[in-house]
Amino acid sequence: MKACEIKKGVAVVIGGTIYLVKDVQVQSPSSRSGNTLYKVQYRNAVTKQKYEHAYKGDDNIDTVDFVRRAVQFLYKEVENCTFMDLETYEQYTLDNDAIESELPYLIDGIEGLYALIANDAVLGVELPASVELKITDCSPSIKGASASARTKPATLSTGLVVQVPEYIGVEEVIKVNTSTNEFMSRA
């Protein structure tokens, strides 16, 4: 796979070790002769250590074949989270450190969750494109503020803080984009 095609959630092999892509940042060239750089943040599938590397768009990256299995979030403990395979009812336990970017979206009853499995090892979980979360704390809503583009911070039921329009209030359920951490709409 070329570096310009790499996406979050892909499993790759670097030096014989499996890494899971956590984030990809694209840096456009500042001059005509410059190359677009792809800064990729990885997490080691076994040790959970972070690793970063920059690639040019046509650099080749070795990917790993993995299986996506539909799972259900069961419960969160102090150090890990447990998921259940919806077909085989097998349970998978993952360290909270391994899924730290996914933790703010894990709520009871979340649908569209997948476990990424390669060589009988769970590499991580894949979130749905959006999640519905309840607002637990924000400043009071302002009537008639729908025309303005101003936003305010809102704390959600999982502790995640997102910017929402001024007309949104406490106890409302909103849709949040899981890849950008941004407010999408009311649920």
C-alpha positions as CSV (number, residue, x, y, z in Angstrom):
1,M,0.0,0.0,0.0
2,K,1.2,3.5,-0.8
3,A,1.6,6.0,2.0
4,C,-0.9,8.3,0.3
5,E,-3.6,5.6,0.7
6,I,-3.0,4.8,4.4
7,K,-5.9,5.4,6.7
8,K,-6.6,5.3,10.5
9,G,-7.3,1.7,11.7
10,V,-5.0,-0.1,9.2
11,A,-2.5,-2.7,10.5
12,V,1.0,-2.6,9.1
13,V,4.3,-4.5,9.6
14,I,7.4,-2.5,10.4
15,G,10.6,-4.5,11.1
16,G,8.6,-7.7,11.7
17,T,6.3,-6.0,14.3
18,I,2.6,-5.3,13.8
19,Y,1.5,-1.7,14.3
20,L,-2.0,-0.2,14.2
21,V,-2.4,3.2,12.5
22,K,-3.8,5.7,15.0
23,D,-3.6,8.9,13.1
24,V,-2.5,10.3,9.7
25,Q,-1.5,13.9,9.2
26,V,-0.9,15.3,5.7
27,Q,1.6,18.1,5.2
28,S,1.5,19.8,1.9
29,P,4.7,21.1,0.4
30,S,5.6,24.7,0.9
31,S,7.5,25.0,-2.4
32,R,6.9,23.7,-5.9
33,S,9.6,21.1,-5.7
34,G,8.6,19.8,-2.3
35,N,6.8,16.5,-1.7
36,T,3.6,15.9,0.3
37,L,4.5,14.3,3.6
38,Y,2.3,11.8,5.5
39,K,3.1,11.7,9.2
40,V,1.7,8.5,10.6
41,Q,1.2,7.7,14.3
42,Y,1.3,4.0,15.2
43,R,0.7,1.9,18.3
44,N,2.5,-1.4,18.7
45,A,-0.1,-4.2,18.7
46,V,1.7,-6.1,21.5
47,T,3.6,-3.6,23.7
48,K,1.2,-0.7,23.0
49,Q,4.1,1.7,22.6
50,K,3.6,4.7,20.3
51,Y,5.7,5.1,17.1
52,E,5.7,7.9,14.5
53,H,7.1,8.0,11.0
54,A,6.9,10.4,8.0
55,Y,6.5,9.1,4.5
56,K,6.4,10.6,1.0
57,G,3.2,9.9,-0.9
58,D,4.7,7.1,-3.1
59,D,6.5,5.2,-0.3
60,N,5.4,1.6,0.1
61,I,4.0,0.4,3.4
62,D,3.5,-3.4,4.2
63,T,0.0,-4.0,5.5
64,V,-1.3,-6.9,7.5
65,D,-4.5,-8.8,6.7
66,F,-6.9,-8.6,9.6
67,V,-10.4,-9.5,10.3
68,R,-13.1,-7.1,11.4
69,R,-15.5,-8.7,13.9
70,A,-18.7,-7.1,15.1
71,V,-18.4,-6.7,18.9
72,Q,-20.5,-5.3,21.7
73,F,-19.0,-3.1,24.5
74,L,-19.6,-4.9,27.8
75,Y,-17.9,-3.0,30.5
76,K,-15.0,-0.8,31.5
77,E,-12.6,-1.5,34.4
78,V,-9.8,0.6,35.9
79,E,-7.2,-0.8,33.5
80,N,-9.1,-2.4,30.6
81,C,-12.3,-2.8,28.6
82,T,-14.1,-6.0,27.7
83,F,-15.9,-6.6,24.4
84,M,-18.0,-9.6,23.2
85,D,-18.0,-11.0,19.7
86,L,-21.6,-10.9,18.5
87,E,-21.4,-14.2,16.6
88,T,-19.2,-16.5,18.7
89,Y,-19.9,-14.7,22.1
90,E,-16.1,-14.8,22.7
91,Q,-14.8,-12.0,25.0
92,Y,-11.9,-9.8,24.2
93,T,-10.1,-7.6,26.8
94,L,-8.1,-4.6,25.7
95,D,-5.9,-2.3,27.8
96,N,-7.3,1.2,28.2
97,D,-4.0,2.5,26.9
98,A,-4.4,0.6,23.6
99,I,-7.8,2.2,22.9
100,E,-7.3,5.6,24.6
101,S,-8.5,7.5,21.6
102,E,-11.7,5.4,21.4
103,L,-12.5,5.5,25.2
104,P,-14.5,8.8,25.1
105,Y,-17.0,7.2,22.7
106,L,-17.6,3.9,24.4
107,I,-21.0,3.8,26.0
108,D,-23.6,1.1,26.7
109,G,-25.5,0.1,23.7
110,I,-23.1,1.5,21.1
111,E,-23.7,0.0,17.7
112,G,-21.3,-0.4,14.7
113,L,-18.3,-1.4,16.8
114,Y,-15.7,-3.7,15.3
115,A,-12.7,-5.5,16.8
116,L,-9.6,-5.7,14.5
117,I,-8.1,-9.2,14.8
118,A,-4.8,-10.4,13.2
119,N,-3.0,-13.6,14.0
120,D,-5.5,-14.4,16.7
121,A,-4.6,-11.2,18.5
122,V,-7.0,-8.2,19.0
123,L,-5.2,-5.1,17.7
124,G,-7.9,-2.6,18.6
125,V,-11.5,-1.5,18.0
126,E,-13.0,0.5,15.2
127,L,-15.7,3.0,16.0
128,P,-18.7,3.9,13.9
129,A,-18.5,7.2,12.0
130,S,-20.7,8.9,14.6
131,V,-21.9,8.3,18.1
132,E,-24.8,9.8,20.0
133,L,-23.8,11.2,23.4
134,K,-25.7,13.1,26.1
135,I,-24.6,16.6,27.3
136,T,-24.0,16.6,31.0
137,D,-22.6,20.1,31.4
138,C,-22.5,23.4,29.4
139,S,-23.5,27.0,29.8
140,P,-27.2,27.7,29.4
141,S,-28.7,27.7,25.9
142,I,-29.5,31.0,24.2
143,K,-32.8,31.3,22.4
144,G,-32.5,32.7,18.9
145,A,-28.8,31.9,18.7
146,S,-29.3,29.5,15.8
147,A,-28.4,32.1,13.3
148,S,-25.0,32.9,14.8
149,A,-22.0,30.6,14.2
150,R,-20.7,31.0,17.8
151,T,-20.0,27.9,19.8
152,K,-19.5,26.9,23.5
153,P,-17.8,23.9,25.1
154,A,-20.0,21.1,26.3
155,T,-19.0,18.1,28.5
156,L,-20.6,14.8,27.4
157,S,-21.6,11.8,29.5
158,T,-18.2,10.1,28.8
159,G,-16.1,13.2,29.8
160,L,-15.4,14.2,26.2
161,V,-15.6,18.0,25.6
162,V,-16.8,19.3,22.2
163,Q,-17.7,22.6,20.8
164,V,-21.5,22.9,20.2
165,P,-23.7,25.8,18.9
166,E,-25.1,28.2,21.5
167,Y,-28.7,26.9,21.2
168,I,-27.8,23.5,22.5
169,G,-28.4,22.8,26.2
170,V,-27.8,20.4,29.0
171,E,-29.5,16.9,28.8
172,E,-29.7,17.1,25.0
173,V,-28.4,14.1,23.0
174,I,-26.0,15.1,20.1
175,K,-24.2,13.3,17.3
176,V,-20.4,13.5,17.4
177,N,-18.1,12.6,14.6
178,T,-15.6,10.0,16.0
179,S,-12.8,10.9,13.6
180,T,-12.8,14.7,14.1
181,N,-14.3,15.0,17.6
182,E,-16.8,17.6,16.3
183,F,-20.5,18.2,16.8
184,M,-22.6,17.1,13.9
185,S,-26.2,17.6,14.9
186,R,-28.9,16.9,17.5
187,A,-29.7,13.2,17.7
